[in-house]
Amino acid sequence: IVSIQEIELYGIPQGEDAAGGAYERLPLSDAPGAHVSEVDADGDGTKEIVLENPLVRLVFQPDGGVCRSFLLKVDDVEFVGGAGRYGMLRDQLWEPDYAFADRLYFAETGQDDTGAWVELRTQGVGGMLSFTHMSKRVHLRPDSPVVRVHYTITNDPNSQTDYAYGLWSHHFLGIQGQGATYFFPTTKGVVEERCLPGEE
């Protein structure tokens, strides 16, 4: 499996018209440690999954399996792009060309002393992709803003065919008008990219 990370800088401060703005009504928790809950965070009648610790809050939408809000609590800054955009951790394949964004993800949640997590699972549709299962486990530790994501892509043995997958994880992240530094793990070490306002 080869992985591509695509980042597009369209984020805006929390108080403006951000996708995360729909979640402004959701009260922040001041509980210690990391925890997970299911709540109708945006008032649309469907429950979202909330991962939160004292430093960050993430809101996941099972329809499409994406993170719709990533709030840095101490600075009240929303990192996910505005309404109608794709959010963070949108799952796609570049080989074969396929997007899971219109699929419903099934969710399992849990928490213990090491943190809280949500595991989101779905399956492709059509031809060989009907045998493709996508799973991602998003883990948040009690005392860190770092979010860990572990992906598993499986080809059901009933396909009776070998298949090579190219994972493409798509993110709309950043704060409009502010520079950002991104770190990309590669086989030759970590590459650091600094993006300044107005640059592509």
C-alpha positions as CSV (number, residue, x, y, z in Angstrom):
1,I,0.0,0.0,0.0
2,V,1.2,3.4,-0.9
3,S,-0.2,6.4,1.0
4,I,-0.8,10.0,-0.2
5,Q,-1.6,12.8,2.2
6,E,-3.3,15.8,0.6
7,I,-3.7,19.0,2.6
8,E,-5.5,22.1,1.5
9,L,-5.4,25.2,3.5
10,Y,-8.9,26.6,3.9
11,G,-9.4,26.8,7.7
12,I,-10.7,29.9,9.3
13,P,-10.8,31.1,12.9
14,Q,-13.5,29.5,15.1
15,G,-15.8,32.5,15.3
16,E,-16.3,32.9,11.6
17,D,-18.1,30.7,9.0
18,A,-16.3,27.5,9.6
19,A,-17.5,23.9,9.4
20,G,-16.6,23.8,13.0
21,G,-18.9,26.7,13.6
22,A,-21.9,24.4,13.5
23,Y,-20.4,22.8,16.7
24,E,-19.9,26.1,18.6
25,R,-23.1,25.3,20.5
26,L,-21.6,22.1,21.8
27,P,-20.2,22.8,25.2
28,L,-16.6,22.1,25.9
29,S,-15.8,19.5,28.5
30,D,-13.5,20.5,31.4
31,A,-13.2,16.8,32.5
32,P,-9.6,15.5,32.9
33,G,-8.4,12.8,30.6
34,A,-9.6,11.7,27.2
35,H,-13.2,10.7,26.6
36,V,-15.6,9.8,23.8
37,S,-19.3,10.5,23.5
38,E,-22.1,10.3,20.9
39,V,-24.2,13.4,20.6
40,D,-26.2,15.4,18.1
41,A,-23.5,18.0,18.0
42,D,-24.9,20.1,15.1
43,G,-28.6,19.8,15.8
44,D,-29.4,17.9,12.6
45,G,-31.0,14.9,14.3
46,T,-28.1,12.6,13.7
47,K,-25.5,11.7,16.3
48,E,-21.8,12.6,15.8
49,I,-18.9,11.1,17.7
50,V,-16.9,13.5,19.9
51,L,-13.3,12.8,21.0
52,E,-12.1,15.3,23.6
53,N,-9.4,15.9,26.2
54,P,-8.4,19.1,28.0
55,L,-6.4,20.3,24.9
56,V,-8.5,19.4,21.8
57,R,-11.9,18.4,20.6
58,L,-12.7,16.4,17.4
59,V,-16.1,15.8,16.0
60,F,-16.6,12.9,13.5
61,Q,-19.6,12.4,11.2
62,P,-20.4,8.7,10.5
63,D,-21.9,9.6,7.2
64,G,-18.7,9.8,5.2
65,G,-16.4,9.0,8.1
66,V,-14.8,12.4,8.2
67,C,-13.7,14.7,11.0
68,R,-15.9,17.9,10.7
69,S,-14.3,19.8,13.6
70,F,-10.8,19.8,15.1
71,L,-10.8,22.5,17.8
72,L,-7.6,23.5,19.7
73,K,-9.4,24.4,22.9
74,V,-6.7,26.6,24.6
75,D,-6.6,29.1,21.7
76,D,-10.2,28.5,20.5
77,V,-9.0,27.8,17.0
78,E,-10.8,25.6,14.5
79,F,-8.5,23.7,12.1
80,V,-11.1,22.2,9.7
81,G,-12.2,24.1,6.7
82,G,-15.6,25.8,6.1
83,A,-19.1,24.4,5.5
84,G,-19.5,22.3,2.4
85,R,-15.8,21.3,2.4
86,Y,-14.5,17.8,2.9
87,G,-13.2,17.9,6.5
88,M,-10.3,16.0,7.8
89,L,-9.4,12.3,7.3
90,R,-11.6,11.9,4.2
91,D,-10.8,8.4,2.8
92,Q,-10.0,7.9,-0.9
93,L,-8.0,5.5,-3.0
94,W,-5.9,6.8,-5.8
95,E,-5.4,3.2,-7.0
96,P,-8.1,2.3,-7.9
97,D,-9.8,5.7,-8.2
98,Y,-12.4,5.6,-5.5
99,A,-13.8,7.8,-2.7
100,F,-15.5,6.5,0.5
101,A,-16.9,10.0,1.2
102,D,-20.5,9.0,0.4
103,R,-20.4,5.8,2.4
104,L,-21.9,5.3,5.9
105,Y,-19.3,4.3,8.4
106,F,-20.1,2.0,11.4
107,A,-18.6,3.3,14.6
108,E,-17.3,1.6,17.7
109,T,-16.0,3.7,20.6
110,G,-14.1,3.1,23.8
111,Q,-11.9,4.7,26.5
112,D,-9.5,3.6,29.2
113,D,-6.4,5.0,31.0
114,T,-4.5,5.2,27.7
115,G,-7.1,7.5,26.1
116,A,-10.3,7.4,24.0
117,W,-10.9,6.2,20.5
118,V,-13.4,5.7,17.7
119,E,-13.1,3.0,15.1
120,L,-14.9,3.8,11.9
121,R,-15.5,1.0,9.3
122,T,-17.1,0.9,5.9
123,Q,-17.0,-1.2,2.7
124,G,-16.7,-0.2,-1.0
125,V,-19.5,-0.6,-3.6
126,G,-19.3,-2.0,-7.1
127,G,-17.2,-4.7,-8.7
128,M,-13.9,-5.5,-6.9
129,L,-14.5,-2.6,-4.5
130,S,-17.4,-4.6,-2.9
131,F,-14.7,-6.8,-1.4
132,T,-12.7,-3.8,-0.1
133,H,-13.1,-3.0,3.7
134,M,-11.8,0.3,5.1
135,S,-11.2,0.8,8.8
136,K,-9.6,3.7,10.7
137,R,-9.0,3.9,14.5
138,V,-8.6,7.4,15.8
139,H,-7.0,7.6,19.2
140,L,-6.6,10.6,21.5
141,R,-4.4,10.4,24.6
142,P,-5.4,12.0,27.9
143,D,-2.7,14.7,28.0
144,S,-1.7,15.4,24.4
145,P,-3.1,17.3,21.3
146,V,-1.6,14.6,19.1
147,V,-4.2,12.4,17.3
148,R,-3.1,9.0,16.1
149,V,-4.9,7.3,13.2
150,H,-4.3,3.6,12.3
151,Y,-5.7,2.5,8.9
152,T,-6.5,-1.0,7.9
153,I,-7.6,-1.8,4.3
154,T,-8.5,-5.4,3.5
155,N,-9.4,-7.3,0.4
156,D,-12.0,-10.0,1.3
157,P,-10.6,-13.4,0.4
158,N,-14.0,-14.1,-1.4
159,S,-12.8,-11.7,-4.1
160,Q,-10.3,-14.5,-5.2
161,T,-8.1,-11.7,-6.7
162,D,-5.0,-10.0,-5.5
163,Y,-5.4,-6.2,-5.4
164,A,-3.0,-3.3,-4.8
165,Y,-4.4,-0.2,-3.1
166,G,-3.1,3.4,-3.0
167,L,-4.5,5.1,0.1
168,W,-5.2,8.9,-0.2
169,S,-6.1,10.7,3.0
170,H,-7.6,14.1,2.2
171,H,-7.6,17.0,4.7
172,F,-8.8,20.6,4.6
173,L,-6.8,22.1,7.4
174,G,-5.2,25.4,8.5
175,I,-6.0,28.9,9.7
176,Q,-6.7,31.5,7.0
177,G,-4.1,34.2,7.0
178,Q,-1.6,32.3,9.2
179,G,1.4,30.2,8.2
180,A,1.5,26.5,9.0
181,T,4.2,23.8,9.2
182,Y,3.4,20.3,8.0
183,F,5.4,17.2,8.7
184,F,5.3,14.2,6.3
185,P,6.8,10.8,7.3
186,T,8.6,9.3,4.4
187,T,10.9,6.3,3.9
188,K,13.9,8.7,4.1
189,G,12.8,10.5,7.3
190,V,10.3,13.3,8.1
191,V,9.9,16.1,5.6
192,E,9.0,19.5,6.9
193,E,7.0,21.9,4.7
194,R,6.3,25.5,5.7
195,C,3.3,27.1,4.0
196,L,2.8,30.9,4.2
197,P,-0.4,32.8,3.5
198,G,-0.9,33.4,-0.2
199,E,1.4,30.5,-1.2
200,E,0.2,27.3,-2.8
